[in-house]
Amino acid sequence: MMALGILEKEIMALVTQLAEQLTSNQYQEAYASAGALHAKLKGDVVVQLPIDTIQEIKAQLRFYYKHNEEYNNASRKLYGTGKKLESLVVN
């Protein structure tokens, strides 16, 4: 296996950090890590990692953003439900 450069080490550290945050339900923190990882992989930057690894990381980031949007939508709906229930309470 080839030695990793600075960019590759940063990418792998962000992948590890994002994985840990998601598996420990730290979703707010994960958003920042996903953004940083996305920025590292954006554009025509040459990354010295196997192409299948890079493609899979990018695919998982797309899944993350899709699921994060769904999570945020569900959170807003649950908040709305809570507010409606709150309005039904007789003081």
C-alpha distances in whole Angstrom, upper triangle without the diagonal:
4,7,9,12,16,16,13,14,17,17,15,17,20,19,19,22,24,23,24,27,28,28,30,33,32,33,34,31,29,31,30,26,26,28,25,22,24,25,22,21,24,25,23,21,18,15,11,10,10,14,15,14,16,19,19,19,22,23,23,25,27,28,28,31,33,33,34,37,38,38,40,42,43,43,46,48,48,49,52,53,53,55,58,58,59,62,63,64,67,68
4,6,9,13,14,11,12,16,15,14,17,19,19,19,22,24,23,25,28,29,29,31,33,32,33,34,31,29,30,29,25,25,27,24,21,23,23,20,19,22,23,21,18,15,12,9,9,10,14,15,14,15,19,19,19,21,24,24,25,27,29,29,31,33,34,34,37,38,38,40,43,43,44,46,48,48,49,52,53,54,56,58,59,59,62,64,64,68,68
4,7,10,12,9,10,13,14,13,15,18,18,18,20,22,22,24,26,28,28,30,32,31,32,32,29,27,29,27,24,24,25,22,20,22,22,18,19,22,23,21,18,15,12,9,10,12,16,17,15,16,20,20,19,22,24,24,25,28,29,28,30,33,34,33,36,38,38,39,42,43,43,45,48,48,48,51,53,53,54,57,58,58,61,63,63,67,67
4,7,8,6,6,10,10,10,12,14,14,15,17,19,20,21,23,25,26,27,29,28,28,29,26,24,25,24,20,21,22,19,16,19,19,15,15,19,20,18,15,13,10,7,8,11,14,16,14,14,17,18,16,19,22,21,21,24,26,25,27,30,30,30,33,35,35,36,39,40,40,42,44,44,45,48,49,49,51,54,54,55,57,59,60,63,64
4,6,5,6,9,10,11,12,14,15,16,18,20,21,23,24,26,27,29,30,28,29,29,26,24,25,23,20,20,21,17,16,18,17,13,14,17,18,17,13,11,9,8,10,13,16,18,16,15,19,20,18,19,22,22,22,25,27,26,27,30,31,30,33,35,35,36,39,40,40,42,44,45,45,48,50,50,51,54,55,55,57,59,60,63,64
4,6,5,6,9,10,10,12,14,15,16,18,20,21,22,24,26,27,28,26,27,26,23,22,23,20,17,18,18,15,14,16,15,11,13,16,17,17,13,12,10,10,12,16,17,20,17,16,19,20,18,19,22,22,21,24,26,25,26,29,30,29,31,34,33,34,37,38,38,40,42,43,43,46,47,47,49,51,52,52,55,57,58,61,61
4,5,5,6,9,10,11,12,14,15,16,18,20,21,22,24,26,27,25,25,24,21,20,20,18,15,16,15,12,11,13,11,8,10,12,14,13,10,9,7,8,10,14,15,17,14,13,16,17,15,16,19,19,18,21,23,22,22,26,27,26,28,31,31,31,34,36,35,37,40,40,40,43,45,45,46,49,50,50,52,55,55,59,59
4,5,5,6,8,10,10,12,14,15,16,18,20,21,22,24,26,24,24,24,21,19,20,19,15,16,16,13,11,13,13,9,10,13,15,14,11,10,6,7,7,11,12,14,11,10,14,15,12,14,17,17,17,20,22,21,22,25,26,25,28,30,30,31,34,35,35,37,39,40,40,43,45,45,46,49,50,50,52,55,55,59,59
4,5,5,6,9,10,10,12,14,15,16,18,20,21,22,24,22,23,23,20,18,20,18,14,16,17,13,12,15,14,11,13,16,18,18,14,13,10,10,10,13,16,17,14,13,17,17,14,16,19,18,18,21,23,21,23,26,26,26,28,31,30,31,34,35,34,37,39,39,40,43,44,44,46,48,49,49,52,54,54,58,58
4,6,5,6,9,10,10,12,14,15,16,18,20,21,22,20,20,20,17,16,17,14,11,13,13,10,9,12,11,8,11,14,16,17,13,14,11,12,12,15,17,18,15,13,17,17,13,15,18,17,16,19,21,19,20,24,24,23,26,28,27,28,31,32,32,34,36,37,37,40,41,41,43,45,46,46,49,51,52,55,55
4,5,5,6,9,10,10,12,14,15,16,18,20,21,19,19,19,17,14,15,14,10,11,12,9,6,9,10,7,8,12,14,15,12,12,9,11,10,13,14,14,11,10,13,13,10,11,15,14,12,16,18,16,17,21,21,21,23,26,25,26,29,30,30,32,34,35,35,38,40,40,41,44,45,45,47,50,50,54,54
4,5,5,6,9,10,10,12,14,15,16,18,20,19,19,20,17,15,16,15,12,12,14,12,9,12,13,11,11,15,18,18,15,15,11,11,10,12,14,14,10,10,14,13,10,13,15,14,13,17,18,17,19,22,22,21,24,26,25,27,30,31,30,33,35,35,36,39,40,40,42,44,45,45,48,50,50,54,54
4,5,5,6,9,10,11,12,14,15,17,18,17,17,18,15,13,15,14,10,12,13,11,9,13,14,11,13,16,20,20,17,17,14,15,13,16,18,18,14,14,17,16,12,15,17,15,15,18,19,17,19,22,22,21,24,26,25,26,29,30,29,32,34,34,34,37,39,39,40,43,44,44,46,48,49,52,52
4,5,5,6,8,10,10,12,14,15,16,14,14,15,12,10,11,10,6,8,10,8,6,10,11,9,11,14,17,19,16,17,14,16,14,17,17,17,14,13,15,14,11,13,15,13,12,15,16,14,15,19,19,17,21,23,22,22,26,27,26,28,31,31,31,34,36,35,37,40,41,41,43,45,46,49,50
4,5,5,6,9,10,11,12,14,15,14,14,16,13,10,12,12,8,8,11,10,7,10,12,11,11,15,18,19,17,17,14,15,13,15,15,15,11,11,13,11,8,11,12,10,10,13,14,12,14,17,17,16,20,21,20,22,25,26,25,28,30,30,31,34,35,35,37,40,40,41,43,45,46,49,50
4,6,5,6,9,10,11,12,14,13,14,16,13,11,14,13,10,11,14,12,10,14,16,14,15,18,22,23,20,20,17,17,15,17,18,17,13,14,16,14,11,14,16,13,13,17,16,14,17,20,19,18,22,23,22,23,26,27,26,29,31,31,31,35,36,35,37,40,40,41,44,45,46,49,50
4,5,5,6,9,10,11,12,11,12,13,10,8,11,10,7,9,12,11,10,13,15,14,16,18,22,24,21,22,19,20,18,20,21,20,16,16,18,16,13,15,17,14,13,17,17,14,16,19,18,17,20,22,20,21,24,25,24,27,29,28,29,32,33,33,35,38,38,38,41,43,43,46,47
4,5,5,6,9,10,11,9,9,11,8,6,8,9,6,7,10,10,9,11,14,14,14,17,21,23,21,22,19,20,18,20,20,19,16,15,16,14,11,13,14,11,10,13,13,10,12,15,14,13,16,18,16,18,21,21,21,24,26,26,26,29,30,30,32,35,35,36,38,40,41,44,45
4,5,5,6,9,10,10,11,13,11,8,11,13,10,10,13,13,12,14,17,16,16,19,23,25,23,23,20,21,18,19,20,18,15,15,16,14,11,14,14,10,11,14,13,11,14,16,14,14,18,19,17,19,22,22,22,25,27,26,27,30,31,31,33,36,36,36,39,41,41,45,46
4,6,5,6,9,8,10,13,10,9,12,13,10,12,15,15,14,17,19,19,19,22,26,28,25,26,23,23,21,22,23,22,18,19,20,17,15,17,18,14,14,18,16,13,16,19,16,16,20,20,18,20,23,23,22,25,27,26,27,30,31,30,33,35,35,36,39,40,40,44,44
4,6,5,6,5,7,9,7,6,9,10,9,10,13,14,13,16,18,18,19,22,25,28,26,27,24,25,23,24,25,23,20,20,21,18,16,17,18,14,14,17,15,12,14,17,14,13,17,18,15,17,20,20,19,22,24,23,24,27,28,27,29,32,32,32,35,37,37,41,41
4,5,5,6,6,9,9,6,9,12,10,10,14,15,14,16,19,19,19,21,25,28,26,27,24,26,23,24,24,22,19,19,20,17,14,16,16,12,12,14,12,9,12,14,11,11,14,15,13,15,18,17,17,20,22,21,22,25,26,26,28,30,30,31,34,36,36,40,40
4,6,8,9,13,12,10,13,15,13,14,17,18,17,19,22,22,22,25,28,30,29,29,26,27,24,25,25,23,20,21,21,18,16,18,18,14,15,17,15,12,15,17,14,14,17,17,15,17,20,19,19,22,24,22,24,27,27,27,30,32,31,32,35,37,37,40,41
4,6,8,11,11,10,13,15,14,15,18,19,18,21,23,23,24,26,30,32,31,31,28,29,27,28,28,26,23,24,24,21,19,21,21,17,17,20,18,15,17,19,16,15,19,18,15,18,21,19,18,22,23,22,23,26,26,25,28,31,30,30,34,35,35,38,39
4,6,9,9,9,11,14,13,14,17,18,18,20,23,23,24,26,30,32,31,32,29,31,28,29,29,27,24,24,25,22,19,21,20,17,16,18,16,13,15,16,13,12,15,15,12,14,17,16,14,18,20,18,19,22,23,22,25,27,27,27,30,32,32,35,36
4,6,6,6,9,11,11,12,15,16,16,18,20,21,22,24,28,30,29,30,28,29,27,29,29,27,24,24,24,22,19,20,21,17,16,18,17,13,15,17,14,12,15,16,13,14,17,17,15,18,20,19,19,23,24,23,25,28,28,28,31,32,32,36,36
4,5,5,6,9,10,10,12,14,15,16,18,20,21,22,26,29,27,29,27,29,27,28,28,26,23,23,23,21,18,18,18,15,14,15,14,10,11,13,11,8,12,13,10,10,14,14,12,15,18,17,17,20,22,21,23,26,26,26,29,31,31,35,36
4,5,5,7,9,10,11,13,15,16,18,19,21,22,25,28,27,29,27,30,28,29,29,28,25,24,24,23,20,20,20,17,15,17,16,12,12,15,13,10,12,14,11,11,14,15,13,15,18,17,17,20,22,21,23,26,26,26,29,31,31,35,35
4,5,6,7,9,10,11,13,14,16,17,19,20,24,27,25,27,25,27,25,27,27,27,23,22,23,22,18,19,20,17,15,17,17,13,14,16,15,12,15,17,14,14,18,18,16,19,22,21,21,24,26,25,26,29,30,30,32,34,35,38,38
4,5,5,6,9,10,10,12,14,15,16,18,22,24,23,25,22,24,23,24,24,23,20,19,20,18,15,15,16,13,11,14,13,9,10,14,12,10,13,15,13,13,17,18,16,19,21,21,21,24,26,26,27,30,31,31,33,36,36,40,40
4,5,5,6,9,10,10,12,14,15,16,20,23,22,24,22,25,23,25,24,24,21,19,20,18,15,15,16,13,10,12,13,9,9,12,11,8,11,14,12,12,15,17,15,17,20,20,20,23,25,25,26,29,30,30,32,35,35,39,39
4,5,5,6,9,10,11,13,14,15,19,22,20,23,21,24,23,25,24,24,21,19,20,19,16,16,18,15,12,15,16,12,12,15,15,12,14,17,16,15,19,20,19,20,23,24,23,26,28,28,29,32,33,33,35,37,38,41,41
4,5,5,6,8,10,11,12,14,18,20,19,20,18,21,19,21,21,21,18,16,18,17,13,13,16,13,10,14,14,11,12,15,15,13,16,18,17,17,20,22,21,23,25,26,26,28,30,30,31,34,35,35,37,40,40,44,44
4,5,5,6,9,10,11,12,16,18,17,19,17,20,18,20,19,19,16,14,15,14,11,10,12,10,7,10,11,8,8,12,12,11,13,16,15,15,19,20,20,21,24,25,25,27,29,30,31,33,35,35,37,39,40,44,44
4,5,5,6,9,10,10,14,17,16,19,17,20,19,21,20,21,18,16,17,16,13,12,14,13,9,11,13,11,10,13,14,12,14,17,17,16,19,21,21,22,25,26,26,28,30,30,31,34,35,35,37,40,41,44,45
4,5,5,6,9,10,13,16,14,17,15,18,18,20,20,20,17,15,17,17,13,13,15,14,11,14,16,13,13,17,18,16,18,21,20,20,23,25,24,25,28,29,29,31,33,33,34,37,39,38,41,43,44,47,47
4,5,5,6,9,12,14,13,14,13,15,14,16,16,16,14,11,13,13,9,9,12,11,9,12,14,12,12,16,17,15,18,20,20,20,23,25,25,26,29,30,30,32,34,35,36,38,40,40,42,44,45,49,49
4,5,5,6,10,13,12,14,13,16,15,17,16,16,14,11,12,13,9,8,11,11,7,10,12,11,10,14,16,14,16,19,19,19,22,24,24,25,28,29,29,31,34,34,35,38,39,40,41,44,45,48,49
4,5,5,8,11,10,13,13,16,16,18,17,19,17,13,15,16,13,11,14,15,11,13,16,15,14,17,19,17,19,22,22,22,24,27,26,27,30,32,31,34,36,36,37,40,41,41,43,46,47,50,51
4,6,9,10,8,10,9,12,13,16,15,17,14,11,13,15,11,11,15,15,12,15,17,16,16,19,21,20,21,24,25,25,27,29,29,30,33,34,34,36,39,39,40,43,44,44,46,49,50,53,53
4,7,8,7,9,8,11,11,13,12,14,12,8,10,12,9,8,12,13,10,12,15,15,15,18,20,19,21,23,24,24,27,29,29,30,33,34,35,37,39,39,40,43,44,45,47,49,50,54,54
4,7,7,10,10,14,14,16,14,16,15,11,12,14,12,10,13,14,12,13,16,16,15,18,20,19,20,23,24,24,26,29,29,30,32,34,34,36,38,39,40,42,44,44,46,49,50,53,54
4,6,9,11,14,15,17,15,17,17,13,14,16,15,12,15,17,15,15,19,19,18,21,23,23,23,26,28,27,29,32,32,33,35,37,37,39,41,42,43,45,47,48,49,52,53,56,57
4,6,9,12,14,15,13,16,16,13,14,17,16,14,17,19,17,18,22,22,21,23,26,26,27,30,31,31,33,35,36,36,39,41,41,43,45,46,47,49,51,51,53,55,57,60,61
4,6,10,12,14,13,16,15,12,14,16,15,14,17,19,17,18,22,22,21,24,26,26,27,30,31,31,33,35,36,37,39,41,41,43,45,46,47,49,51,51,53,55,57,60,61
4,6,9,11,11,14,13,11,13,16,15,14,18,19,18,20,23,23,23,26,28,28,29,32,33,33,35,38,38,39,42,43,43,45,47,48,49,52,53,54,55,58,59,62,63
4,6,9,9,12,10,8,11,14,12,13,16,17,16,19,21,21,22,25,26,26,28,30,31,32,34,36,36,38,40,41,42,44,46,47,48,50,51,52,54,56,57,61,62
4,7,8,12,10,9,13,15,14,15,18,19,19,21,23,23,25,27,28,29,31,33,33,34,37,38,39,41,43,44,44,47,48,49,51,53,54,55,57,59,60,63,64
4,6,8,7,7,10,11,11,13,15,16,17,19,21,21,23,25,26,26,29,31,31,32,35,36,37,39,41,41,42,45,46,47,49,51,52,52,55,57,58,61,62
4,5,5,6,9,10,11,13,14,16,17,19,20,21,23,25,26,27,29,31,31,33,35,36,37,39,41,42,43,45,47,47,49,51,52,53,55,57,58,62,63
4,5,5,6,9,10,11,12,14,15,17,18,20,21,23,24,25,27,29,30,31,33,35,36,38,39,40,42,44,45,46,48,50,51,52,54,56,57,61,62
4,5,5,6,9,10,10,12,14,15,16,18,20,21,22,24,26,27,28,30,32,33,34,36,37,38,40,42,43,44,46,48,49,50,52,54,55,59,60
4,5,5,6,9,10,11,12,14,15,16,18,20,21,22,24,26,26,28,30,31,32,34,36,37,38,40,41,42,44,46,47,48,51,52,53,57,58
4,5,5,6,9,10,11,12,14,15,17,19,20,21,23,25,25,27,29,30,31,33,35,36,37,39,41,41,43,45,46,47,49,51,52,56,57
4,6,5,6,9,10,11,12,14,15,17,18,20,21,23,24,26,27,29,30,32,33,35,36,38,39,40,42,44,45,46,48,50,51,55,56
4,5,5,6,8,10,10,12,14,15,16,18,20,21,22,24,26,27,28,30,31,32,34,36,37,38,40,42,43,44,46,48,49,53,54
4,5,5,6,9,10,10,12,14,15,16,18,20,20,22,24,25,26,28,30,31,32,34,36,37,38,40,41,42,45,46,47,51,52
4,5,5,6,9,10,11,12,14,15,17,19,20,21,23,24,25,27,29,30,31,33,35,36,38,39,41,42,44,45,47,51,52
4,5,5,6,9,10,11,12,14,16,17,18,20,21,23,24,26,27,29,30,32,33,35,36,38,39,41,42,44,46,49,51
4,5,5,6,9,10,10,12,14,15,16,18,20,21,22,24,26,26,28,30,31,32,34,36,37,38,40,42,43,47,48
4,5,5,6,9,10,10,12,14,15,16,18,20,21,22,24,25,27,29,30,31,33,35,36,37,39,41,42,46,47
4,5,5,6,9,10,11,13,14,15,17,19,20,21,23,24,26,27,29,30,32,33,35,36,38,40,41,45,46
4,6,5,6,8,10,11,12,14,15,16,18,20,21,22,24,26,27,28,30,32,33,34,36,38,39,43,44
4,5,5,6,9,10,10,12,14,15,16,18,20,21,22,24,25,26,28,30,31,32,34,36,37,41,42
4,6,5,6,9,10,10,12,14,15,17,18,20,21,23,24,26,27,29,30,31,33,35,37,40,41
4,5,5,6,9,10,11,13,14,16,17,19,20,21,23,25,26,27,29,30,32,34,35,39,41
4,5,5,6,9,10,10,12,14,15,16,18,20,21,22,24,26,27,28,30,32,33,37,38
4,5,5,6,9,10,10,12,14,15,16,18,20,21,22,24,26,27,29,30,32,35,37
4,5,5,6,9,10,11,12,14,15,17,18,20,21,23,24,26,27,29,31,34,36
4,5,5,6,9,10,11,12,14,15,17,18,20,21,23,24,26,27,29,33,35
4,5,5,6,9,10,10,12,14,15,16,18,20,21,22,24,26,27,31,32
4,5,5,6,9,10,10,12,14,15,17,18,20,21,23,25,26,30,31
4,5,5,6,9,10,11,12,14,15,17,19,20,21,23,25,29,30
4,5,5,6,9,10,10,12,14,15,16,18,20,21,23,27,28
4,5,5,6,9,10,10,12,14,15,16,18,20,21,25,26
4,5,5,6,9,10,11,12,14,15,17,19,20,24,25
4,5,5,6,9,10,11,12,14,15,17,19,23,24
4,5,5,6,9,10,10,12,14,15,17,21,22
4,5,5,6,9,10,10,12,14,16,19,20
4,5,5,6,9,10,11,13,15,18,20
4,5,5,6,8,10,11,13,17,19
4,5,5,6,9,10,11,15,16
4,5,5,6,9,10,13,15
4,5,5,7,9,12,15
4,5,5,7,10,13
4,5,5,9,10
4,6,8,10
4,6,9
4,6
4
